[in-house]
Amino acid sequence: MQIDHLFGGSALEAVDEEGGVRLPRFVRTIAERRSDDRTLVIGAHDADECLTAYDPAYRKLLYAEGERLRLREEPAAGGESARARRAFGLTEEAGYDAAGRIVLPAMMRRLGRIERLALFVGTGGAVEIWNPHLAAESGDESLRALARHRLGHDDSTQPREGMR
């Protein structure tokens, strides 16, 4: 299976008390090019303190990659079963409406520590969904800079008005 459309870009969006959030245009556009069913699979990221989201068909690629690694006997963190559980069991599907509104499932919000803001970051085949304050403290210098920019920090301590 080949992916013809990749997620690229970033955006900061407000999350309401029920977990409702508007998907950024870059997410909606690619998700709708990949599938007509307006559904995203949301799960815990395998290495970072964030969520990952993708269209349901992307699961086939995840399975193929897991099999490739298993056959090459490349060890997974926590074992092959842990990798499979993370990719296929520790996920939830969530539909979004024509306006791009989606409700992030409660368990996923807890796992990703998503609160009042969500930072969406395209990673090609998928999208990461970060608590932007965690991203701003990440060990990844580029992610830290992106999160600080999206939060409107002119320096390390002052958020732009309206983004608190």
C-alpha angles and dihedrals in degrees: 000000000000127000112224097179124050132195111244130164139043139245140174116228134182118246119210126218093269092051095259115153136166112243111233117249093251090058097045094046095053095039090053092048090053098044142009097213100081093227131133128194109224124194145149115285113249096232113009135062094255143079128259125214133190142150117281094251090062088073088078090061091048090052092048091050091049090051092047090053093045092051091048087048093234106162119240121218102265092005137286093291091056091052092050093046091050093048099042112012103038094058137091130201118230127186124218129205131237090272090055097252115151132174111225107223113253095239091051092049089053093048092049093040088231112174128159097334134042124199111208115203123183115225101177106258094029144016126242118219112204138182091240092220090057090046089051088058096043123128088237108093094202093050091047091052092047093049093047090049093049090047088054096241111167088185133002096283113033121077118201114261112273094025099084 
